[in-house]
Amino acid sequence: RRAGACGSSAMNLDKARASADLAAIDDVVARVKQSRIYRVSGDIAILWGVGQFAQWGVASLSVANADWSWIPVDGVGVALTLALLWRALPGGKAGRGTGRALAAFALFYGFGFLWARLGHLSGREASVFWHTLFLFGYCVAGLWFGVGFLVIGLGVSLGVVAVYAFAQPPLFWLLIALVTGCGYIACGLWMRRA
């Protein structure tokens, strides 16, 4: 009887150890997955940070067309974002992942155009609306992919709102580019290290 009891407890110990080992493996897999998400997201954040400076430069050079100068910059940004996602996602997930990202961009831009038109937004208000709309996307992503996204969304949004509250044109446009550009780049560099 004692031998049977020892054998049973050894078997339970092995099951407990196996469960602990499997939990540890699952934890490592989750950390690697989050690390990969943060790395590609960091690259994308840096890309959009550089894009903020490019957008300010294009608008500054073409004051007459400043209201529409963001279109080519955002178009290049969307295309490069999709290319980065395509490269980062494994085989069969690349098409589905980039398709979802393209759909997300379409939803954000569609929603933005609708409310910018209905709200008759222009100038500084339109700039703050568009920046915070996309930063809201980062906040929502933070609910699934980690606090880094939430930090980017809330932190850069606070900077944008502060610039809106305290700066007037032409300084406003430079400060918005600095806050968003530097904010995205700094957060992207941080995410690449996470």
C-alpha positions in Angstrom: 0.0 0.0 0.0 2.8 2.4 0.9 4.5 1.8 -2.5 1.2 2.5 -4.3 0.7 5.7 -2.3 4.3 6.9 -3.2 3.8 6.0 -6.8 0.5 8.0 -6.9 2.1 11.1 -5.3 5.1 10.9 -7.6 2.6 10.8 -10.5 0.8 13.8 -9.1 4.1 15.6 -8.7 5.0 14.9 -12.3 1.6 16.2 -13.4 2.1 19.3 -11.4 5.6 19.8 -12.7 4.4 19.2 -16.3 1.6 21.8 -15.8 4.1 24.3 -14.4 6.5 23.7 -17.3 3.7 24.1 -19.9 2.6 27.3 -18.2 6.2 28.6 -18.3 6.4 27.7 -22.0 3.1 29.5 -22.7 4.4 32.6 -20.8 7.6 32.6 -23.0 5.6 32.3 -26.2 3.3 35.2 -25.1 6.4 37.3 -24.3 8.0 36.6 -27.6 4.8 37.4 -29.5 4.4 40.7 -27.6 8.0 41.5 -28.3 7.5 40.9 -32.0 4.4 43.1 -31.9 6.2 45.9 -30.0 9.2 45.7 -32.5 7.1 46.1 -35.6 4.9 48.6 -33.9 8.0 50.6 -32.8 9.1 50.7 -36.4 5.7 51.9 -37.5 5.6 54.6 -34.8 9.0 55.9 -35.9 7.8 55.9 -39.5 4.8 58.0 -38.5 7.0 60.3 -36.4 9.2 61.1 -39.3 6.0 61.5 -41.4 4.9 64.2 -39.0 8.0 66.2 -39.8 7.6 65.5 -43.5 4.0 66.7 -43.4 5.0 69.9 -41.6 7.7 70.5 -44.2 5.4 69.9 -47.1 2.7 72.2 -45.7 5.3 74.9 -45.0 6.6 74.8 -48.5 3.2 74.8 -50.0 1.2 77.2 -47.9 -1.5 77.6 -50.6 -2.2 73.9 -50.5 -1.4 73.3 -46.8 -4.9 71.9 -46.1 -4.4 69.1 -48.6 -0.6 68.6 -48.2 -1.1 65.7 -45.8 -2.6 63.4 -48.5 0.7 62.4 -50.2 2.5 62.1 -46.8 -0.3 60.0 -45.3 -0.5 57.9 -48.5 3.2 57.0 -48.3 2.8 56.4 -44.5 -0.1 54.0 -45.1 1.8 52.1 -47.9 5.0 51.8 -45.8 3.0 50.7 -42.8 1.3 47.9 -44.8 4.8 46.9 -46.2 6.2 46.7 -42.7 3.3 44.5 -41.6 3.5 42.3 -44.6 7.2 41.7 -43.9 6.7 41.1 -40.2 3.8 38.7 -40.3 4.4 35.1 -40.9 3.4 33.5 -44.3 -0.4 33.0 -44.3 -1.1 35.8 -41.8 0.6 38.5 -43.9 -2.3 38.9 -46.3 -5.0 38.8 -43.6 -3.0 41.1 -41.3 -2.3 43.8 -44.0 -5.9 43.5 -45.2 -7.2 44.2 -41.6 -4.7 47.1 -41.3 -5.9 48.6 -44.6 -9.5 48.2 -43.4 -8.6 49.9 -40.1 -7.1 52.8 -42.0 -10.2 53.1 -44.2 -12.4 53.1 -41.1 -10.3 55.8 -39.3 -10.1 58.0 -42.4 -13.8 57.5 -43.2 -14.9 58.3 -39.7 -12.6 61.3 -39.6 -13.8 62.7 -42.9 -17.5 62.3 -41.8 -17.0 64.1 -38.5 -14.6 66.7 -39.8 -17.3 67.6 -42.4 -20.3 67.4 -40.0 -18.4 69.4 -37.4 -17.1 71.9 -40.0 -13.6 71.5 -38.6 -10.7 73.4 -40.1 -7.3 74.8 -39.1 -6.1 74.0 -35.6 -9.3 72.2 -34.5 -9.1 69.8 -37.5 -5.4 69.1 -36.8 -6.1 68.3 -33.2 -9.1 66.1 -34.1 -7.1 64.1 -36.7 -4.1 63.6 -34.4 -6.2 62.5 -31.4 -8.4 60.3 -33.6 -5.4 58.1 -34.6 -3.9 58.3 -31.1 -7.2 57.0 -29.8 -6.5 53.9 -32.0 -3.3 53.5 -30.1 -5.2 53.6 -26.8 -7.6 50.9 -27.9 -4.7 48.8 -29.2 -3.2 49.0 -25.7 -6.2 47.0 -24.4 -5.0 44.0 -26.4 -1.3 44.5 -27.1 0.1 46.1 -24.0 0.5 49.3 -22.0 3.0 50.7 -24.5 0.3 51.5 -26.9 -1.8 53.2 -24.2 1.2 55.3 -23.1 1.8 56.5 -26.7 -1.9 57.3 -27.2 -2.5 59.1 -24.0 0.9 60.8 -23.7 1.0 62.2 -27.2 -2.7 63.2 -27.0 -1.9 65.2 -23.9 0.9 67.0 -25.7 -1.4 67.8 -28.7 -4.1 69.2 -26.4 -1.5 71.3 -24.5 -0.2 72.7 -27.8 -3.8 73.5 -28.9 -4.4 75.2 -25.5 -1.3 77.4 -25.4 0.0 78.0 -29.0 -1.3 80.0 -31.9 -0.3 79.9 -35.5 2.4 79.8 -36.9 4.1 78.4 -33.8 1.2 76.0 -33.4 2.0 74.1 -36.5 5.7 73.7 -35.6 4.9 72.6 -32.1 2.3 70.1 -33.3 4.9 68.6 -35.6 7.5 68.5 -32.7 5.1 67.0 -30.2 3.7 64.3 -32.5 6.9 63.6 -34.4 9.1 63.4 -31.4 6.4 61.6 -29.4 6.0 58.9 -32.0 9.8 58.5 -32.5 10.5 58.4 -28.8 7.7 55.8 -28.2 8.8 53.8 -31.2 12.4 53.6 -29.9 11.1 52.6 -26.4 8.8 49.9 -28.0 11.7 48.5 -30.0 13.6 47.9 -26.7 10.6 46.4 -24.8 
